[in-house]
Amino acid sequence: MSIGFDLDHRTREQLGQMVMTRLNDYFSTLRDRAVQLPAEQRSFPYLPEPIPEEGQDAETVFEEVFHELLDRGFHITSANYLGLMNPTPTFISVLADAMVSAFNPQLASVERSAAASLIERQTGEWIGERVGWQAGFAGVFTTGGSEANSSALNLALVKLDPRIIDQGLQCVGAPLVFYASEEAHHSLDKAAGTLGLGRQALRRIRVDAELRMDTAELEQAISADIKKGNVPFCVVGTAGTTNTGAIDDLERIAEIARRHKLWFHVDGAYGGAVVFSDLHRHLVSGIELADSVAIDPHKWLAMPFAAGILLTRHPELLGKTYGTAAPYLCRSTNAALEDLFQTSSQWSRRMNSLKLWMTLRVHGRQSYEQMINEQIRLAAKLAKWVAECGHFELCAPQTLSGVAFRVKLPTEQTEQKIAAANAAVVEGVNASGERWISLTTVAARSAIRVMIISYLTAEEHVLALQQALLKVTATVIRELEPRCMAAGK
C-alpha cells in the first residue's frame, strides 16, 4: 500500500530499471513479433472496478500493464504491421519522450522553457529547409495533421480578412469556400465544421486516373463559386493521400492558387516526409510554393504519438491569428523567440519536438533517406508482384510506400462480390495475428491496403505477406465460385 506520490531514490531506480529492461526486450522482438493475438483469442470483456482508494504495489501494477500491452496488445510497432501509417518509433524518440515527461517543460512561455523553445524552433527550421525554404518561415509543432490542417485554414482566413479574428466569418459578407480533392484527408471536413465555415464550404474536386486532383475541374469550381458570389480563400493539395499515397500536381495547383489569390496549403502529413530523401524529393515538387505545409513525424518519420508540425512562409500571420494577452503570461523579452502560446492554437502543450530533434542528432537525415528509399523500393516490388501474380489488380499507381489493390475474381466481377472477397482476404490474412493489413475504399471501390511504414520491415516480411495473400485468396475464390455457379454464371 502506498499513500502519497513521492518515491525514494532506490524505488525509482528499481522501477525505472524494470520498465527499461522490459522495453528493451520488447524492441528486440519487433522484427518477428505478431501484431495481435489469433482471432479466436481476441476477447476483451470490460470488467468495471471501483476507483482504488489506496495504492497498490507498483511492480505488481506495472506487471499487469505489461501483460495487457505485451501479451494481449495490438502491436503497431511490429515489422508485420502493414495496414496504416503508424510506424515503429525510434528508440531514441522513446527515450526523448520519457525525458519530456520527466522535465515537463511548459512551452507556452519562453521564460519558462527557453531551451525547449530553441529546440522546437531549430527542428522546425530543419524541416522547413528540406521543404525548400531558406528564410522567412516558421514551424509550430502540433498534435498531428488534423490540428495542422485546421490551423492552416485559420491562417488562410486571417490572410483573407484580418477582421475575422475579432468579428467572425460574417464580416466577409459572403459564403467562404475552399477546395481539396476527393481523396484528401477527412480532417478537412472536421476543420470546416469547427472553424464555423460549415462542412459544405469544402468543395471536393474529382480526381484523375492516378487519383490526383483534376486541376481543370478545380479551375471550373473556382470560377463557378465566384460567379455565385461565394468567396474562395484556400486550395489544399495533398502530398501522399491516406488511401494510396497519391500526390497532387502541386506545381499546377500552386499556379492556380496564385492566379486566383488563394492560400495554397499542402497536406503532407504522410508523403511530405519524402523531402528527407534526395532521391525522391522530386515526387513533391512544388511543395516549396505552398503558403503552408503540414507534416506528421508520427507517420513516416518513425516518431511516437503525438508529433505533427505546421510550417508557413507567413510567420507574421501566426501572431495575428493566435496572439492574445494573459496577465499570468508576460510577453517574452527575447527578440529571437516568441512565446509559443502566441503562435499556436494550443496553450499549455507538450514538447513534441525533442524526439525528432534527438533522432536527427543521433541518427542523422541520411538514416531517414535510407529508410524512405528502401520502403518505396519494397512497395514498388510488391506492386509489381500484385500486377503480375494474376489474383489481384492495382487500384492506383504505387508512388510512395503504400500499395492499394483488390481481388480479381475469375468469373463474376460485380463490386459487391469483389468487396466481399477483399474483406474475406483481409480477415484471412489477419486471422493468425502474425501480420495485419487493412481495407479501404479507393475511388468508391473496395480495396486492400498494404502500407510499408516500419523501419524494421524488410523484404522477408513482404515475401511472407505475399505467400499469405496467395494462400488466403485461393481459399476465398474457391468458396465464392460455387455461389457464382449456383447463380448460373
C-alpha positions in Angstrom: 0.0 0.0 0.0 1.3 3.5 -0.9 -0.2 6.9 0.1 1.4 10.0 -1.4 3.4 10.4 -4.6 7.0 10.8 -3.7 9.1 7.6 -4.2 12.5 7.2 -2.7 15.7 7.0 -4.8 16.0 3.3 -4.6 12.4 2.6 -5.6 12.6 5.0 -8.5 15.7 3.2 -9.7 14.2 -0.3 -9.4 11.0 0.7 -11.2 12.9 2.5 -13.9 15.3 -0.4 -14.5 12.4 -2.8 -14.6 10.5 -0.7 -17.2 13.6 -0.1 -19.3 14.6 -3.7 -19.3 11.1 -4.8 -20.4 11.0 -2.1 -23.1 14.5 -3.0 -24.3 13.5 -6.7 -24.5 10.3 -5.6 -26.3 12.2 -3.7 -29.0 14.3 -6.8 -29.6 11.2 -8.8 -30.6 9.7 -6.3 -33.1 11.2 -7.8 -36.2 9.3 -11.0 -35.7 6.5 -10.2 -33.2 3.0 -11.0 -34.1 0.8 -7.9 -34.4 -2.0 -9.3 -32.3 -3.5 -12.5 -30.8 -5.1 -15.1 -33.1 -8.7 -14.3 -33.9 -10.1 -16.9 -31.6 -8.3 -15.4 -28.6 -9.4 -11.8 -29.1 -11.8 -11.4 -26.3 -11.5 -8.3 -24.2 -14.5 -8.0 -21.9 -14.8 -4.8 -19.9 -14.7 -5.6 -16.2 -15.6 -2.4 -14.2 -13.7 -1.9 -11.0 -14.1 0.8 -8.3 -11.5 3.5 -8.1 -8.5 2.4 -6.0 -8.8 4.2 -2.6 -5.4 3.0 -1.5 -2.2 2.4 -3.5 -1.0 -1.0 -4.6 2.4 -2.4 -5.1 4.0 -0.6 -8.1 5.8 -3.6 -9.5 2.6 -5.6 -9.5 0.7 -2.8 -11.3 3.4 -2.5 -13.9 3.4 -6.2 -14.5 -0.3 -6.2 -15.0 0.0 -3.4 -17.6 2.9 -5.2 -19.4 0.8 -8.3 -19.5 -2.1 -6.5 -21.2 0.0 -4.5 -23.6 2.7 -7.0 -24.4 0.8 -10.3 -24.3 -2.6 -9.2 -25.3 -2.0 -5.9 -27.1 -2.1 -4.8 -30.7 1.5 -4.1 -31.8 1.6 -1.4 -34.4 5.3 -1.3 -33.6 5.8 -4.7 -35.3 7.6 -5.1 -38.6 4.5 -7.1 -39.7 2.1 -4.2 -39.1 1.3 -3.3 -42.7 -2.1 -1.6 -42.7 -1.9 2.0 -41.7 0.5 4.9 -41.3 1.6 4.1 -37.8 5.4 3.4 -37.5 7.8 1.7 -35.2 9.2 4.6 -33.2 12.9 5.0 -32.9 14.2 4.0 -29.5 15.9 7.4 -29.2 12.4 9.0 -29.6 11.0 6.8 -26.9 13.8 7.9 -24.5 13.3 11.5 -25.5 9.6 11.3 -24.7 10.4 9.9 -21.3 12.7 12.9 -20.7 9.9 15.3 -21.8 7.5 13.6 -19.4 10.1 13.9 -16.6 11.1 17.5 -17.1 7.6 18.5 -18.2 8.6 21.8 -19.9 5.8 24.3 -20.4 6.1 25.6 -24.0 3.6 28.4 -23.7 6.2 30.7 -22.3 9.9 31.2 -23.4 10.6 32.5 -19.9 9.9 29.0 -18.5 11.1 26.9 -21.5 13.9 28.7 -23.2 15.8 25.6 -24.1 12.7 23.7 -25.2 11.6 26.7 -27.3 15.0 26.9 -29.0 14.9 23.1 -29.8 11.4 23.4 -31.3 12.5 26.4 -33.5 15.6 24.6 -34.7 13.7 21.4 -35.5 11.1 23.4 -37.5 13.8 25.1 -39.4 15.4 21.8 -40.3 12.1 20.5 -41.7 11.4 23.8 -43.5 14.8 23.8 -45.2 14.1 20.3 -46.5 10.8 21.6 -47.9 12.8 24.1 -49.8 12.6 27.3 -47.8 15.7 29.2 -46.8 14.4 32.0 -44.6 11.3 33.9 -43.6 9.2 30.9 -42.4 8.2 29.4 -39.1 7.2 26.0 -37.8 4.8 25.2 -35.0 4.5 21.7 -33.6 1.0 20.2 -33.3 -0.7 17.1 -32.1 -0.9 15.9 -35.7 -2.1 16.6 -39.2 -5.6 17.3 -38.2 -4.6 20.3 -36.0 -2.0 21.4 -38.5 -4.6 21.4 -41.3 -7.1 23.3 -39.2 -4.5 25.8 -38.2 -3.5 26.3 -41.8 -7.1 27.1 -42.8 -7.3 29.5 -39.9 -4.2 31.3 -41.2 -5.7 31.4 -44.7 -8.9 33.0 -43.3 -6.9 35.7 -41.5 -4.8 36.3 -44.6 -8.1 36.9 -46.5 -9.5 39.2 -43.9 -7.8 40.0 -40.6 -11.1 41.2 -39.1 -12.3 37.6 -38.9 -10.3 37.1 -35.7 -12.4 39.7 -33.8 -15.6 39.9 -35.8 -16.0 36.3 -37.1 -16.7 35.0 -40.6 -19.8 37.2 -41.1 -17.6 40.2 -41.6 -16.7 38.8 -45.1 -20.3 39.2 -46.1 -20.5 36.1 -48.4 -20.1 32.3 -48.1 -16.5 31.2 -47.8 -15.4 28.1 -49.7 -12.2 26.1 -50.1 -11.1 23.2 -52.3 -9.5 19.7 -51.9 -9.6 16.5 -53.8 -12.0 13.6 -53.2 -9.0 11.7 -51.9 -7.9 14.4 -49.4 -8.0 13.7 -45.7 -11.3 14.0 -43.9 -9.7 16.2 -41.2 -10.5 19.0 -43.6 -14.3 18.2 -43.2 -13.8 18.4 -39.4 -11.9 21.7 -39.7 -14.6 23.2 -41.8 -17.1 22.4 -39.2 -15.1 23.5 -36.2 -14.0 26.8 -37.8 -17.6 27.8 -38.4 -17.3 27.5 -42.2 -19.6 24.6 -42.3 -18.7 21.3 -43.9 -20.5 22.3 -47.1 -17.8 25.0 -47.6 -15.4 22.3 -48.6 -15.5 21.6 -52.4 -14.4 18.1 -53.1 -12.7 18.1 -56.6 -12.8 14.9 -58.6 -9.5 13.0 -59.2 -8.0 11.7 -62.4 -7.0 8.1 -63.2 -3.9 8.4 -61.0 -6.1 9.7 -58.1 -4.6 13.2 -58.3 -6.8 16.3 -58.1 -8.3 17.2 -61.5 -6.9 20.7 -61.9 -9.2 21.5 -64.8 -12.2 20.8 -62.6 -10.6 22.9 -59.8 -10.5 25.9 -62.2 -14.1 25.4 -63.1 -15.2 25.1 -59.5 -13.4 28.3 -58.5 -14.9 30.2 -61.4 -18.4 28.8 -60.6 -18.1 29.9 -57.0 -17.0 33.4 -57.9 -20.0 33.7 -60.3 -22.3 32.6 -57.5 -21.0 35.3 -55.2 -19.1 32.9 -52.9 -15.6 33.8 -51.7 -12.9 31.2 -52.4 -10.0 31.5 -49.9 -7.9 28.3 -50.0 -7.0 25.3 -52.0 -5.4 22.2 -50.4 -3.1 20.0 -52.3 -2.3 16.5 -50.9 1.2 15.1 -50.9 0.5 11.5 -50.2 -3.1 10.5 -49.8 -4.0 8.2 -46.9 -5.5 5.6 -49.3 -2.9 5.2 -51.9 -0.1 7.8 -51.4 -1.2 9.8 -54.5 0.4 13.2 -54.8 -1.5 16.0 -56.4 0.2 18.2 -59.1 1.4 20.7 -56.6 3.1 23.0 -59.1 -0.1 23.3 -61.2 -2.3 23.9 -58.1 0.2 26.5 -56.8 -0.1 28.3 -60.1 -3.9 28.2 -60.0 -3.9 29.4 -56.4 -1.6 32.3 -57.1 -3.6 33.4 -60.1 -6.8 33.5 -58.0 -5.1 34.9 -55.0 -5.9 31.9 -52.8 -3.9 30.4 -49.9 -2.2 27.2 -51.0 -1.9 24.6 -48.3 -0.2 21.2 -48.8 -1.3 18.4 -46.6 1.9 16.4 -46.5 1.0 14.6 -43.2 2.2 11.3 -44.8 4.0 12.0 -48.0 5.6 15.3 -47.1 8.3 13.3 -45.3 9.7 12.3 -48.7 11.5 15.7 -48.6 14.1 13.9 -46.4 15.1 11.8 -49.4 17.3 13.5 -52.0 16.4 10.6 -54.4 12.7 11.0 -54.1 12.3 14.7 -53.3 11.1 15.4 -56.9 7.9 13.5 -56.1 6.6 16.5 -54.2 8.0 19.2 -56.5 6.0 22.3 -55.9 5.6 21.8 -52.1 8.1 24.7 -51.7 5.5 27.0 -53.4 2.9 26.4 -50.7 1.9 29.1 -48.2 1.7 26.4 -45.5 2.6 22.7 -45.2 1.5 20.0 -42.7 3.8 17.1 -41.9 3.3 14.4 -39.4 6.6 12.9 -38.0 4.5 10.3 -36.2 3.7 8.9 -39.6 6.7 8.4 -41.9 9.4 9.8 -39.7 9.2 7.0 -37.1 8.0 9.1 -34.2 5.6 8.0 -31.4 2.4 9.9 -31.0 2.0 12.8 -31.0 4.1 14.7 -33.4 2.8 17.0 -36.2 4.1 20.3 -37.5 2.6 23.2 -39.4 5.1 25.2 -41.4 4.3 28.5 -43.1 6.0 31.1 -45.2 3.9 33.8 -43.5 5.1 33.7 -39.8 3.6 37.1 -39.1 0.1 35.5 -39.5 0.7 33.2 -36.6 0.8 36.1 -34.2 -2.2 37.8 -35.8 -4.2 34.6 -35.7 -3.3 33.3 -32.2 -1.8 36.2 -30.4 -3.6 37.2 -27.1 -2.8 38.6 -23.7 -2.9 36.9 -20.3 -2.0 38.5 -17.0 -0.1 35.4 -15.8 2.0 35.1 -19.0 4.1 38.1 -19.8 5.3 38.5 -23.4 8.9 37.3 -23.9 11.7 40.0 -24.0 13.8 37.6 -26.0 13.9 39.2 -29.5 14.9 35.9 -31.1 12.0 33.9 -29.8 8.2 34.4 -29.5 6.2 32.9 -26.7 4.6 29.8 -28.3 1.1 30.5 -26.8 1.1 33.5 -29.2 1.7 31.4 -32.3 -0.2 28.2 -31.7 -3.8 27.1 -31.2 -2.6 25.3 -28.1 -1.8 26.9 -24.8 -0.1 24.6 -22.4 1.4 21.9 -24.6 3.9 19.1 -24.7 7.4 19.4 -26.2 6.7 17.2 -29.2 9.9 18.4 -31.0 12.5 16.8 -28.8 12.0 13.2 -30.0 12.6 14.2 -33.7 15.4 16.6 -32.8 17.2 13.9 -30.8 16.7 11.3 -33.5 18.2 13.6 -36.1 21.1 14.4 -33.8 21.8 10.7 -33.1 21.0 9.1 -36.5 21.1 12.0 -39.0 19.0 12.8 -42.0 20.7 10.2 -44.1 19.1 7.5 -42.0 15.7 8.8 -42.9 16.7 8.9 -46.6 17.9 5.3 -46.4 14.6 4.2 -44.7 12.3 6.1 -47.2 14.2 4.8 -50.2 14.0 1.2 -49.0 10.4 1.4 -48.2 9.5 2.9 -51.6 11.6 0.1 -53.2 9.8 -2.6 -51.3 6.4 -1.1 -52.1 7.3 -0.9 -55.8 8.4 -4.5 -55.8 5.1 -5.5 -54.1 3.1 -3.5 -56.6 4.9 -5.3 -59.4 4.0 -8.7 -57.9 0.4 -7.6 -57.4 0.1 -6.7 -61.1 1.7 -9.9 -62.3 0.5 -12.6 -59.9 -2.9 -13.0 -61.6 -5.1 -12.9 -58.4 -5.1 -9.1 -57.9 -5.2 -5.8 -59.7 -3.8 -2.5 -58.6 -6.4 0.2 -57.6 -3.9 3.0 -58.2 -0.3 3.6 -59.2 2.2 3.0 -56.4 4.0 6.2 -55.7 5.2 6.1 -52.1 5.3 3.2 -49.5 1.7 2.2 -49.8 0.0 -0.2 -52.3 -3.7 -0.5 -52.9 -5.1 -3.4 -54.8 -8.1 -5.7 -55.0 -9.0 -9.3 -55.7 -9.5 -10.2 -59.3 -12.3 -12.9 -59.5 -12.2 -15.4 -62.3 -16.0 -15.1 -63.1 -18.5 -12.5 -61.8 -16.8 -9.2 -61.3 -19.5 -7.2 -59.5 -18.4 -4.6 -57.0 -20.4 -6.4 -54.3 -18.6 -9.7 -54.8 -15.2 -8.1 -55.1 -15.8 -6.2 -51.9 -16.8 -9.4 -50.1 -13.7 -11.1 -51.5 -11.4 -8.3 -50.4 -12.9 -8.3 -46.9 -12.5 -12.1 -46.7 -8.9 -11.9 -47.8 -8.0 -9.3 -45.2 -9.8 -11.2 -42.5 -8.0 -14.4 -43.5 -4.6 -12.8 -43.6 -5.1 -11.1 -40.2 -6.7 -14.2 -38.6 -3.5 -15.7 -37.2 -2.5 -12.3 -35.7 1.0 -12.7 -37.2 0.6 -9.7 -39.6 -2.0 -7.0 -40.2 -3.3 -5.3 -43.4 -6.4 -3.2 -43.9 -9.4 -2.5 -46.0 -10.2 0.9 -47.6 -12.2 2.4 -50.4 -10.4 3.9 -53.4 -12.4 5.9 -56.0 -15.6 4.5 -54.4 -14.4 0.9 -54.9 -13.3 -1.6 -52.2 -9.6 -2.1 -51.9 -6.9 -3.8 -49.8 -4.2 -1.6 -48.5 -0.6 -2.5 -47.6 1.5 0.2 -46.0 5.2 -0.3 -45.5 6.0 2.2 -42.8 8.2 0.5 -40.2 11.9 0.8 -40.5 12.1 -2.9 -39.4 10.0 -4.2 -42.3 12.3 -6.0 -44.7 12.0 -8.0 -47.9 11.4 -11.2 -45.9 8.2 -9.7 -44.3 6.9 -8.6 -47.7 7.5 -12.1 -49.2 5.8 -13.7 -46.3 2.8 -11.4 -46.8 2.7 -12.4 -50.5 2.6 -16.1 -49.6 -0.2 -15.4 -47.1 -2.2 -13.4 -49.6 -1.9 -16.2 -52.2 -3.0 -18.9 -49.8 -5.9 -17.0 -48.4 -7.1 -15.7 -51.8 -7.1 -19.2 -53.3 -9.4 -20.3 -50.4 -11.7 -17.3 -50.8 -12.1 -17.8 -54.5 -12.9 -21.5 -54.1 -15.6 -20.5 -51.6 -17.0 -17.9 -53.9 -17.1 -19.9 -57.1 -19.9 -22.3 -56.1 -22.1 -19.3 -55.4 -21.3 -17.9 -58.8 -22.1 -21.3 -60.4 -25.4 -21.5 -58.4 -26.3 -18.1 -59.8 -25.9 -19.5 -63.3 -22.6 -17.7 -64.0 
